């Protein structure tokens, strides 16, 4: 049985602060609270402190890349469902991420409704 949306634990990870805080606000308006990390190291720390059900993870970030974060999360917390965000029309990173255990990937810019639908699918898998 899937938890009600207000109980979903979601972690948003992207180095574009304006994008990710706006996304968190848009999710909040729909009853979903999400934590935000601006880099891979912060994301890994937050996953250790309080593992999310689902992580929305940007692939291209300075420092620790999204695929490296994905691999680290899946090694320690395989139950965390990871949805990768890719940009610039590139599906290669998304496909690579799925080979390493990502639930799925989405292209930027993304529709909030499409993201909520994908979050729901990931939550069903998260149990």
C-alpha positions in Angstrom: 0.0 0.0 0.0 1.4 3.4 -1.0 1.7 6.1 1.7 -0.4 9.3 1.4 1.5 11.9 -0.6 2.1 14.1 2.5 4.1 11.2 4.0 6.4 10.6 1.0 10.0 11.3 1.8 11.5 13.0 -1.2 15.0 14.4 -1.7 15.7 16.8 -4.6 19.3 17.1 -5.7 20.4 19.7 -8.2 23.2 22.4 -8.2 20.8 24.9 -9.8 19.5 26.4 -6.5 16.7 28.5 -8.1 15.4 25.5 -10.1 15.4 23.1 -7.2 13.9 25.4 -4.6 11.2 26.4 -7.0 10.5 22.7 -7.7 10.3 22.0 -3.9 7.8 24.9 -3.6 5.7 23.6 -6.4 5.6 20.1 -4.8 4.8 21.7 -1.5 1.7 23.4 -3.0 0.5 20.0 -4.0 0.9 18.6 -0.4 4.4 17.0 -0.8 7.3 18.1 1.4 10.8 17.6 -0.1 14.3 18.2 1.3 16.8 19.8 -1.0 20.5 19.2 -1.5 22.7 21.4 -3.8 25.5 18.9 -4.4 26.3 15.2 -4.3 28.1 15.2 -1.0 25.2 16.9 0.8 22.8 14.5 -0.8 24.7 11.5 0.5 24.8 13.0 4.0 21.0 13.5 3.9 20.4 10.0 2.7 22.4 8.6 5.6 20.6 10.8 8.2 17.1 10.1 7.0 16.8 7.9 3.8 14.2 9.2 1.4 11.7 6.9 -0.4 12.6 8.7 -3.7 15.5 10.9 -4.8 15.2 13.2 -7.8 18.8 13.6 -8.9 20.4 15.8 -11.5 23.0 14.0 -13.6 25.2 17.0 -14.4 26.5 18.7 -11.3 29.9 20.2 -10.5 32.0 18.0 -8.2 30.4 14.7 -7.5 28.4 13.8 -10.6 24.8 12.4 -10.4 25.8 8.9 -11.6 28.4 8.7 -8.9 25.8 9.8 -6.3 23.4 7.1 -7.7 26.0 4.4 -7.4 26.8 5.4 -3.8 23.2 5.5 -2.8 22.4 2.2 -4.4 25.4 0.5 -2.8 24.3 1.6 0.7 20.5 2.1 0.4 19.2 0.0 -2.5 15.6 0.6 -1.5 15.8 4.3 -2.4 14.2 4.9 -5.7 16.2 7.4 -7.9 14.7 9.4 -10.7 17.4 11.1 -12.8 17.1 14.5 -14.4 18.9 15.0 -17.6 19.1 18.0 -19.8 20.1 19.2 -23.2 18.3 16.4 -25.0 20.7 13.7 -23.7 19.2 10.3 -22.9 22.5 8.6 -22.8 23.1 9.5 -19.1 19.6 8.5 -18.2 20.0 5.1 -19.8 23.4 4.7 -18.1 21.8 5.5 -14.8 19.1 2.9 -15.3 21.8 0.3 -15.8 23.1 1.3 -12.4 19.7 1.0 -10.6 17.9 4.2 -11.3 14.1 3.9 -11.3 13.8 6.1 -14.4 14.9 9.4 -15.9 13.2 12.5 -17.0 14.3 15.3 -19.3 14.5 19.0 -18.2 12.5 21.1 -18.4 9.9 18.9 -16.8 6.2 19.2 -16.2 5.2 19.1 -12.5 2.3 16.8 -13.3 4.6 14.4 -15.1 7.0 14.5 -12.2 4.2 13.8 -9.7 3.1 10.8 -11.8 6.6 9.5 -11.9 7.0 10.0 -8.2 3.8 8.0 -7.6 5.2 5.1 -9.7 8.5 5.2 -7.8 6.6 5.2 -4.5 4.7 2.1 -5.5 8.0 0.4 -6.1 9.4 1.8 -2.9 6.5 0.1 -1.1 
